Amino acid sequence: HHHHHHHDRRRTICELFRPYRMRVAVVSASSAMFVMLIIMGATSLAMNRQYGYGLTTVSLVIQLHVCAMFIPCFFTGEILAFLGKVNTMVLGCLFFVISVLSGFTGAKISNFLFSLIALGMGWNFLFIGSTRLLVEGLTHDEQSRVEGVNEVFVQGFGA
């Protein structure tokens, strides 16, 4: 008997977010955004106001950070396939830790550069891992609904 009647109706958002991994995914994606934006903002302030680096230098660091956020996209898929979603997310967190340590061990340009490149890569792995975790095993309709809710949290924490 193949008719499961409870699958005929659309699952509510609350039902979709009941599995633990869904909540982990949203918290992780939001944290990725939050941590990245806070360290990025703090770095440009620290470099310019506190250590007197010129805006050209600060811009260069921020530009390389943005590159580090998106260049890994070319191999994030391979890393996800190799490590799995959760381990890729953990790798992202490790890059965040490296970023913070590099930022706290000195105020040379190399510290800031290394810190923000690690930050960008960490953001990539944590964010992409989270969004993959969020949509696995869902129908196309459910995916877009779940992504909408996730986006509200991500942008909210970002703001």
NUPABA-88135 format. One record per residue (C-alpha): x negated, y negated, z negated; residue number from 1. Coordinates in pm, 1 decimal, padded with zeros to 6 digits, m for minus. Layout:
<zamis>
         X         Y         Z  num
         X         Y         Z  NUM
...
</zamis>
This chain:
<zamis>
         X         Y         Z  num
   00000.0   00000.0   00000.0    1
  m00182.6  m00308.8   00124.3    2
   00042.2  m00598.1   00022.4    3
  m00096.7  m00788.6  m00274.9    4
   00169.6  m01049.5  m00323.2    5
  m00029.3  m01265.6  m00563.4    6
  m00275.9  m01342.0  m00282.7    7
  m00003.2  m01481.7  m00058.1    8
   00026.1  m01811.2  m00239.6    9
  m00256.4  m02065.6  m00248.9   10
  m00459.3  m02043.6  m00565.0   11
  m00446.5  m02359.2  m00775.1   12
  m00759.0  m02565.2  m00839.3   13
  m00757.1  m02443.3  m01202.3   14
  m00752.4  m02083.2  m01083.2   15
  m01031.4  m02150.9  m00835.6   16
  m01249.2  m02298.2  m01110.5   17
  m01177.4  m02025.8  m01364.9   18
  m01489.2  m01815.8  m01281.1   19
  m01789.2  m01920.5  m01490.8   20
  m02013.1  m01960.2  m01184.9   21
  m01781.1  m02227.2  m01042.4   22
  m01825.8  m02443.5  m01349.9   23
  m02200.7  m02376.5  m01351.2   24
  m02213.9  m02486.5  m00986.4   25
  m02033.1  m02816.2  m01050.2   26
  m02239.2  m02899.4  m01360.1   27
  m02560.1  m02814.2  m01173.1   28
  m02478.3  m03015.7  m00862.9   29
  m02375.5  m03312.2  m01079.5   30
  m02690.8  m03281.4  m01291.1   31
  m02906.5  m03266.7  m00979.9   32
  m02761.8  m03598.5  m00864.7   33
  m02772.8  m03757.8  m01210.2   34
  m03133.6  m03660.4  m01289.3   35
  m03256.3  m03752.6  m00942.6   36
  m03095.2  m04098.2  m00942.8   37
  m03206.6  m04181.1  m01296.2   38
  m03572.0  m04088.1  m01235.9   39
  m03573.2  m04257.1  m00896.0   40
  m03434.9  m04578.1  m01045.3   41
  m03661.9  m04565.6  m01348.4   42
  m03966.5  m04509.2  m01126.4   43
  m03908.1  m04812.6  m00909.0   44
  m03847.1  m05027.9  m01217.7   45
  m04152.4  m04894.9  m01398.6   46
  m04379.3  m04934.4  m01096.7   47
  m04267.6  m05286.8  m01015.4   48
  m04179.1  m05447.3  m01351.6   49
  m04396.5  m05257.2  m01593.2   50
  m04709.0  m05177.8  m01393.0   51
  m04696.9  m05457.1  m01137.6   52
  m04709.2  m05251.0  m00820.1   53
  m04590.7  m05446.4  m00514.7   54
  m04260.8  m05365.8  m00348.3   55
  m04438.9  m05222.7  m00041.6   56
  m04602.7  m04960.7  m00262.7   57
  m04278.5  m04890.7  m00446.8   58
  m04093.0  m04856.1  m00114.0   59
  m04352.3  m04609.7   00010.6   60
  m04306.6  m04391.1  m00298.1   61
  m03927.0  m04405.0  m00264.6   62
  m03945.6  m04326.0   00109.2   63
  m04164.4  m04022.5   00046.5   64
  m03921.4  m03917.7  m00226.5   65
  m03630.9  m03933.2   00020.5   66
  m03837.2  m03728.7   00269.5   67
  m03899.2  m03471.5  m00005.4   68
  m03522.3  m03454.1  m00061.8   69
  m03445.2  m03360.6   00297.0   70
  m03754.6  m03203.3   00457.3   71
  m03715.2  m02883.0   00248.1   72
  m03379.5  m02833.3   00428.8   73
  m03582.5  m02668.6   00705.4   74
  m03679.3  m02384.3   00470.8   75
  m03423.6  m02397.2   00186.9   76
  m03225.7  m02129.8   00371.4   77
  m03522.3  m01891.2   00364.5   78
  m03584.4  m01963.0  m00003.8   79
  m03217.4  m01897.1  m00082.4   80
  m03230.4  m01569.6   00110.5   81
  m03549.9  m01467.1  m00068.4   82
  m03477.2  m01579.9  m00426.0   83
  m03097.9  m01587.4  m00434.6   84
  m02882.8  m01884.1  m00530.9   85
  m02935.3  m01893.8  m00907.1   86
  m03313.9  m01848.7  m00886.7   87
  m03333.0  m02125.6  m00626.0   88
  m03144.7  m02348.0  m00870.3   89
  m03391.4  m02254.8  m01145.6   90
  m03677.2  m02339.0  m00907.4   91
  m03516.6  m02680.1  m00857.0   92
  m03510.5  m02732.4  m01234.4   93
  m03878.9  m02637.3  m01253.4   94
  m03957.1  m02904.6  m00994.5   95
  m03765.0  m03152.7  m01212.2   96
  m03985.3  m03054.2  m01508.7   97
  m04300.0  m03100.4  m01294.2   98
  m04165.7  m03439.7  m01186.7   99
  m04114.5  m03554.2  m01545.6  100
  m04453.9  m03422.7  m01661.1  101
  m04628.9  m03596.5  m01374.2  102
  m04448.1  m03920.1  m01455.6  103
  m04545.7  m03902.9  m01820.9  104
  m04912.6  m03815.7  m01778.4  105
  m05017.1  m04147.5  m01624.2  106
  m04923.0  m04453.9  m01423.2  107
  m05151.6  m04415.6  m01122.9  108
  m04995.3  m04416.1  m00777.3  109
  m05073.2  m04045.9  m00755.0  110
  m04861.0  m03980.3  m01067.9  111
  m04563.5  m04164.9  m00924.4  112
  m04601.5  m04008.7  m00580.5  113
  m04636.5  m03655.2  m00711.4  114
  m04350.7  m03710.8  m00955.7  115
  m04110.0  m03834.1  m00690.0  116
  m04201.5  m03572.3  m00430.9  117
  m04139.4  m03301.9  m00693.9  118
  m03814.7  m03481.1  m00785.0  119
  m03694.5  m03474.4  m00423.7  120
  m03776.1  m03107.1  m00380.8  121
  m03615.0  m03020.6  m00713.6  122
  m03300.8  m03205.3  m00611.9  123
  m03288.3  m03016.5  m00281.8  124
  m03317.0  m02669.2  m00436.7  125
  m03080.4  m02736.1  m00727.0  126
  m02820.4  m02918.4  m00519.1  127
  m02812.3  m02681.8  m00223.6  128
  m02824.4  m02375.5  m00449.1  129
  m02529.6  m02516.4  m00646.2  130
  m02316.6  m02590.5  m00343.0  131
  m02383.5  m02243.1  m00201.3  132
  m02288.4  m02088.8  m00535.4  133
  m01971.1  m02296.9  m00534.6  134
  m01831.9  m02172.6  m00202.6  135
  m01938.5  m01808.6  m00192.5  136
  m01654.4  m01566.2  m00133.8  137
  m01388.1  m01833.5  m00081.1  138
  m01160.0  m01880.1   00218.6  139
  m01221.7  m02182.0   00439.8  140
  m00921.2  m02360.3   00287.4  141
  m01039.1  m02290.1  m00067.8  142
  m01392.1  m02400.0   00017.8  143
  m01285.1  m02744.3   00129.9  144
  m01063.7  m02792.2  m00176.4  145
  m01336.2  m02680.0  m00414.1  146
  m01593.6  m02899.5  m00237.7  147
  m01360.6  m03197.7  m00276.3  148
  m01341.3  m03150.8  m00652.6  149
  m01716.8  m03094.2  m00672.4  150
  m01779.3  m03413.7  m00475.5  151
  m01576.0  m03617.3  m00726.4  152
  m01795.9  m03492.3  m01011.2  153
  m02120.4  m03529.9  m00816.6  154
  m02043.4  m03886.3  m00708.7  155
  m01900.5  m03967.0  m01052.4  156
  m02217.4  m03860.4  m01232.5  157
  m02417.8  m04027.7  m00959.2  158
  m02237.8  m04354.2  m01025.3  159
</zamis>
